[in-house]
Amino acid sequence: MAPISYNQHLITMAEWHKSILCFGIDPVLEKIPSSVTGSAREKIVKYYSSIIDAVPKEGQAIAALKPNYAYFAQYGWEGLQALGELMDKYRGEYTLIFDGKRGDVGPSSAAYAKEAFDFWGADSLTVSPLMGADSVQPFLDCMPQGKGVYLLCRTSNAGASDFLSAEMLKTEKPLYLSILQKAATWTNDGPGLVVGATDTDDLERVLWEIERTGHSMPLLVPGVGAQGGSAAEVGKCLRQTLRAQFKLQRINASSSIAFAYQKAKTDDYVGAALKEIAALNKAIGPLV
């Protein structure tokens, strides 16, 4: 029996959890309370598991987890072991988006794809497309097996204006639109795109362009919470401009969930995280 497509997987997970919220896992040991003890590996696994395990399975829930490879790798083998444990624990229960931002010449990209999908067992992977079609193709080749690819398109960081939002002389369009338009020629559906929540004008422009292409292109929308993006504004944009693809989208929040206890000035880090998840889901609004 052939695997379901990544797009269908996203729809199924959204309907199961009644949410399109993604929880980004970016471990910072200094922010993990002293009440969580053990080695670096044990602290990371205990801390994030205690939050994720307390999240309702549907309603005020999450539909995906996005572990950021760099945050785990900074702690060496123990950090990578923690990544493996979390991936193994939640595989099948949530969409696992491996945030590795990979991209290289073709053979190296093929090796990165094998790492993400075969070794880590991820459902999808973030990829830098700026080296062109042959560097992206090894990742796209995994899509028929039900895997997903998110191309960095219009990212949420302030420096995105240096290149991604700058107009190209030949097309007189921002680079992020050129990425989208080129990606639409590579596959019939997908690949997905990383489009930040911090500039809703650019987000809306991306959504209208996706509609124009006639493709189904899932978005991963980071930048909500600590980076200043508004979950309510993103939810509104999705409903107004790409309503039919609402369940394909994932709105990501990371430190605003994981370290909500600091803002709330409480020792109950699990309770604070659950309140933040509930508030984000309310802001995004119900599935359509």
MIZA-74389 format. One line per field, with one value per residue (C-alpha): residue number from 1; residue in three letters; x, y, z. Coordinates in steps of 0.5 Angstrom, whole numbers, always signed. Example, Ala and Ser with C-alpha at 12.3 -4.5 7.8 and 13.67 -1.06 7.14 Angstrom:
2
seq = [1;2]
type = [ALA;SER]
c1 = [+25;+27]
c2 = [-9;-2]
c3 = [+16;+14]
END
This chain:
288
seq = [1;2;3;4;5;6;7;8;9;10;11;12;13;14;15;16;17;18;19;20;21;22;23;24;25;26;27;28;29;30;31;32;33;34;35;36;37;38;39;40;41;42;43;44;45;46;47;48;49;50;51;52;53;54;55;56;57;58;59;60;61;62;63;64;65;66;67;68;69;70;71;72;73;74;75;76;77;78;79;80;81;82;83;84;85;86;87;88;89;90;91;92;93;94;95;96;97;98;99;100;101;102;103;104;105;106;107;108;109;110;111;112;113;114;115;116;117;118;119;120;121;122;123;124;125;126;127;128;129;130;131;132;133;134;135;136;137;138;139;140;141;142;143;144;145;146;147;148;149;150;151;152;153;154;155;156;157;158;159;160;161;162;163;164;165;166;167;168;169;170;171;172;173;174;175;176;177;178;179;180;181;182;183;184;185;186;187;188;189;190;191;192;193;194;195;196;197;198;199;200;201;202;203;204;205;206;207;208;209;210;211;212;213;214;215;216;217;218;219;220;221;222;223;224;225;226;227;228;229;230;231;232;233;234;235;236;237;238;239;240;241;242;243;244;245;246;247;248;249;250;251;252;253;254;255;256;257;258;259;260;261;262;263;264;265;266;267;268;269;270;271;272;273;274;275;276;277;278;279;280;281;282;283;284;285;286;287;288]
type = [MET;ALA;PRO;ILE;SER;TYR;ASN;GLN;HIS;LEU;ILE;THR;MET;ALA;GLU;TRP;HIS;LYS;SER;ILE;LEU;CYS;PHE;GLY;ILE;ASP;PRO;VAL;LEU;GLU;LYS;ILE;PRO;SER;SER;VAL;THR;GLY;SER;ALA;ARG;GLU;LYS;ILE;VAL;LYS;TYR;TYR;SER;SER;ILE;ILE;ASP;ALA;VAL;PRO;LYS;GLU;GLY;GLN;ALA;ILE;ALA;ALA;LEU;LYS;PRO;ASN;TYR;ALA;TYR;PHE;ALA;GLN;TYR;GLY;TRP;GLU;GLY;LEU;GLN;ALA;LEU;GLY;GLU;LEU;MET;ASP;LYS;TYR;ARG;GLY;GLU;TYR;THR;LEU;ILE;PHE;ASP;GLY;LYS;ARG;GLY;ASP;VAL;GLY;PRO;SER;SER;ALA;ALA;TYR;ALA;LYS;GLU;ALA;PHE;ASP;PHE;TRP;GLY;ALA;ASP;SER;LEU;THR;VAL;SER;PRO;LEU;MET;GLY;ALA;ASP;SER;VAL;GLN;PRO;PHE;LEU;ASP;CYS;MET;PRO;GLN;GLY;LYS;GLY;VAL;TYR;LEU;LEU;CYS;ARG;THR;SER;ASN;ALA;GLY;ALA;SER;ASP;PHE;LEU;SER;ALA;GLU;MET;LEU;LYS;THR;GLU;LYS;PRO;LEU;TYR;LEU;SER;ILE;LEU;GLN;LYS;ALA;ALA;THR;TRP;THR;ASN;ASP;GLY;PRO;GLY;LEU;VAL;VAL;GLY;ALA;THR;ASP;THR;ASP;ASP;LEU;GLU;ARG;VAL;LEU;TRP;GLU;ILE;GLU;ARG;THR;GLY;HIS;SER;MET;PRO;LEU;LEU;VAL;PRO;GLY;VAL;GLY;ALA;GLN;GLY;GLY;SER;ALA;ALA;GLU;VAL;GLY;LYS;CYS;LEU;ARG;GLN;THR;LEU;ARG;ALA;GLN;PHE;LYS;LEU;GLN;ARG;ILE;ASN;ALA;SER;SER;SER;ILE;ALA;PHE;ALA;TYR;GLN;LYS;ALA;LYS;THR;ASP;ASP;TYR;VAL;GLY;ALA;ALA;LEU;LYS;GLU;ILE;ALA;ALA;LEU;ASN;LYS;ALA;ILE;GLY;PRO;LEU;VAL]
c1 = [+0;+3;+4;+0;+2;+5;+0;-5;-1;-2;-9;-10;-6;-10;-16;-14;-11;-16;-10;-5;+0;+7;+11;+18;+23;+30;+33;+37;+39;+40;+33;+31;+29;+34;+28;+29;+36;+40;+45;+44;+40;+36;+34;+32;+28;+25;+23;+20;+17;+13;+10;+8;+5;+1;-2;-9;-9;-15;-18;-13;-7;-1;-1;+7;+14;+19;+26;+32;+38;+43;+40;+41;+48;+50;+50;+54;+53;+48;+44;+44;+42;+36;+34;+33;+29;+24;+24;+23;+18;+13;+14;+7;+3;+5;+8;+16;+19;+27;+29;+36;+36;+40;+42;+49;+51;+47;+50;+51;+44;+42;+46;+43;+36;+38;+40;+33;+29;+32;+37;+32;+26;+23;+16;+19;+25;+27;+32;+35;+34;+39;+44;+38;+34;+40;+41;+34;+32;+35;+30;+24;+25;+23;+16;+13;+15;+10;+16;+15;+20;+20;+24;+26;+22;+21;+24;+22;+29;+30;+36;+31;+30;+38;+36;+30;+25;+30;+28;+32;+34;+31;+24;+23;+20;+23;+27;+22;+17;+22;+23;+16;+15;+21;+19;+12;+15;+19;+13;+5;+4;+9;+14;+12;+15;+18;+14;+15;+10;+13;+11;+4;+4;+9;+6;-1;+3;+6;-1;-4;+1;+0;-7;-5;+0;-6;-2;-2;+4;+4;+7;+11;+10;+15;+16;+10;+11;+18;+20;+13;+9;+1;-2;-9;-6;-3;-10;-14;-9;-10;-17;-18;-13;-12;-18;-18;-11;-12;-11;-4;-1;+3;+4;+10;+12;+18;+21;+14;+11;+17;+19;+12;+14;+19;+14;+8;+13;+11;+15;+9;+13;+8;+2;+5;+6;-1;-4;+0;-2;-9;-8;-5;-10;-15;-12;-11;-18;-22;-20;-24]
c2 = [+0;+7;+12;+18;+24;+29;+34;+29;+27;+35;+35;+29;+31;+38;+34;+30;+35;+40;+45;+48;+50;+48;+47;+49;+46;+50;+48;+53;+49;+56;+57;+50;+51;+48;+43;+39;+35;+31;+31;+36;+30;+28;+36;+37;+30;+31;+39;+38;+31;+34;+40;+36;+30;+35;+38;+36;+31;+35;+42;+47;+42;+42;+39;+39;+39;+43;+41;+46;+42;+47;+48;+40;+40;+46;+41;+35;+28;+29;+34;+30;+24;+28;+30;+22;+21;+26;+24;+17;+18;+23;+20;+18;+22;+29;+31;+32;+38;+37;+44;+43;+48;+44;+45;+43;+40;+35;+29;+32;+34;+27;+25;+30;+28;+21;+23;+27;+22;+15;+17;+22;+19;+26;+27;+34;+38;+45;+47;+53;+53;+58;+53;+52;+46;+40;+42;+41;+35;+30;+33;+33;+26;+24;+27;+21;+17;+22;+26;+34;+39;+47;+51;+58;+63;+69;+68;+71;+75;+82;+80;+77;+84;+84;+79;+75;+82;+85;+86;+83;+87;+82;+81;+87;+82;+80;+74;+71;+71;+68;+62;+61;+61;+57;+52;+51;+49;+43;+39;+39;+40;+43;+43;+47;+54;+58;+64;+69;+72;+78;+81;+80;+84;+79;+73;+76;+77;+70;+67;+70;+68;+61;+61;+64;+58;+53;+49;+46;+49;+48;+54;+53;+60;+62;+68;+68;+70;+72;+75;+79;+76;+75;+69;+72;+76;+70;+66;+72;+72;+65;+65;+71;+69;+61;+58;+52;+50;+52;+45;+45;+50;+50;+56;+56;+58;+56;+60;+63;+57;+53;+59;+62;+61;+67;+72;+69;+69;+63;+56;+52;+52;+46;+50;+57;+53;+50;+57;+60;+54;+55;+63;+61;+57;+62;+67;+63;+60;+54;+49;+51]
c3 = [+0;-2;+3;+4;+1;+6;+4;+6;+13;+15;+14;+18;+23;+23;+24;+29;+34;+31;+31;+26;+32;+31;+37;+36;+40;+41;+48;+52;+58;+62;+61;+64;+71;+76;+79;+72;+74;+71;+65;+59;+55;+61;+62;+55;+55;+61;+60;+53;+55;+61;+57;+51;+55;+58;+52;+50;+44;+41;+42;+45;+42;+38;+31;+30;+33;+30;+33;+31;+30;+32;+39;+40;+37;+41;+47;+43;+43;+49;+46;+39;+44;+47;+40;+38;+44;+43;+35;+37;+43;+39;+32;+29;+34;+31;+25;+26;+22;+22;+22;+19;+14;+9;+2;-2;-8;-11;-7;-1;-1;-2;+4;+8;+6;+8;+15;+16;+14;+15;+21;+25;+22;+21;+17;+13;+13;+12;+6;+3;-4;-6;-10;-15;-17;-17;-10;-8;-12;-8;-2;-7;-9;-2;-3;-7;+0;+4;+6;+6;+4;+7;+3;+6;+2;+6;+13;+20;+22;+21;+16;+11;+8;+6;+0;+1;+0;-4;-11;-17;-23;-28;-25;-21;-16;-9;-9;-4;-10;-15;-10;-10;-17;-19;-13;-17;-23;-19;-17;-18;-10;-6;-4;+2;+4;+10;+11;+17;+21;+22;+16;+14;+8;+5;+8;+4;-2;-2;+0;-6;-11;-9;-10;-17;-19;-17;-13;-6;-2;+5;+9;+16;+19;+24;+28;+33;+40;+42;+35;+35;+30;+31;+31;+30;+24;+21;+22;+19;+13;+12;+12;+7;+2;+2;+6;+2;+4;+12;+14;+11;+14;+21;+25;+29;+36;+40;+46;+48;+49;+52;+57;+58;+65;+65;+63;+67;+73;+76;+77;+74;+67;+65;+66;+63;+57;+57;+57;+52;+47;+49;+48;+41;+39;+40;+37;+30;+31;+29;+23;+17]
END
